[in-house]
Amino acid sequence: MSAPPPNTPNTPGTSSRTPVVTPSRVVAGVCLVIPFVAMLWVGSYARLTPEFIGIPFFYWYQMAWVFISAGLTTIAYLLVRREERARKGAAK
């Protein structure tokens, strides 16, 4: 009696599920990591000039990242939500 071929659906360890790591999840992860890197790299913004409407660079750079981070988090959320909807649609 011979064993079934290795790529049959009954073979343990194989599944028809979609992969967990997808390009959109990688992009979402990068969108979430960028603000951390920007804020932890203090040497890039630890200075007073250039000023913006009288505010030293150190302060307005950090405030700008509040809005940039909100935008990147929104993009990451939309990417993951779109993928989850696609997965649910494919499962039906």
C-alpha positions in Angstrom: 0.0 0.0 0.0 1.5 3.3 -1.0 1.3 6.7 0.9 -0.7 9.5 -0.6 1.2 12.2 -2.6 2.6 15.0 -0.4 0.4 17.8 -1.8 -3.0 16.3 -1.3 -5.6 18.1 0.9 -5.6 15.3 3.5 -1.9 15.7 4.2 -1.3 17.0 7.7 0.4 20.4 7.9 -1.1 21.8 4.7 -4.1 24.1 4.7 -5.9 26.3 2.3 -5.9 29.3 4.6 -4.4 32.6 3.4 -1.0 33.5 4.8 -0.8 35.6 8.0 2.0 37.9 6.8 0.8 39.7 3.8 2.1 42.8 2.0 -0.7 45.0 3.4 0.1 43.9 7.0 3.8 44.6 6.4 2.9 48.1 5.2 0.6 48.6 8.3 3.4 47.5 10.5 5.9 49.9 8.9 3.3 52.7 9.3 3.2 51.9 13.0 6.9 51.7 13.5 7.9 54.9 11.7 6.7 57.3 14.5 8.5 55.3 17.1 11.8 55.5 15.2 11.3 59.2 14.5 10.7 60.0 18.1 13.4 57.7 19.6 16.0 59.2 17.3 16.5 62.3 19.4 19.7 63.4 17.7 17.7 64.2 14.5 15.6 66.9 16.2 17.6 68.0 19.3 18.2 71.5 18.1 16.6 75.0 18.2 16.7 76.0 14.6 14.9 76.3 12.2 12.1 78.1 14.0 8.5 78.0 12.8 6.4 81.0 13.8 8.8 81.6 16.8 8.6 78.0 18.0 12.0 76.1 18.2 12.4 73.1 16.0 12.5 70.7 18.9 8.9 71.5 19.8 7.3 71.9 16.4 8.9 68.7 15.1 7.3 66.7 17.9 4.0 68.3 17.4 4.1 67.6 13.7 4.6 64.0 14.5 1.4 63.9 16.5 -0.5 64.6 13.3 1.7 62.4 11.2 1.4 59.5 13.6 -2.4 59.9 13.6 -2.4 59.7 9.8 -0.1 56.7 9.7 -2.2 54.9 12.4 -5.3 55.5 10.3 -3.7 54.1 7.2 -2.6 51.0 9.1 -6.1 50.5 10.6 -7.7 50.8 7.1 -5.3 48.4 5.6 -5.8 45.7 8.3 -9.6 46.2 8.3 -9.7 45.9 4.5 -7.7 42.7 4.7 -9.9 41.2 7.4 -13.0 41.9 5.3 -11.4 40.2 2.4 -10.6 37.2 4.5 -14.1 37.0 5.8 -15.5 37.2 2.3 -13.1 34.5 1.1 -14.1 32.2 4.0 -17.8 32.2 3.1 
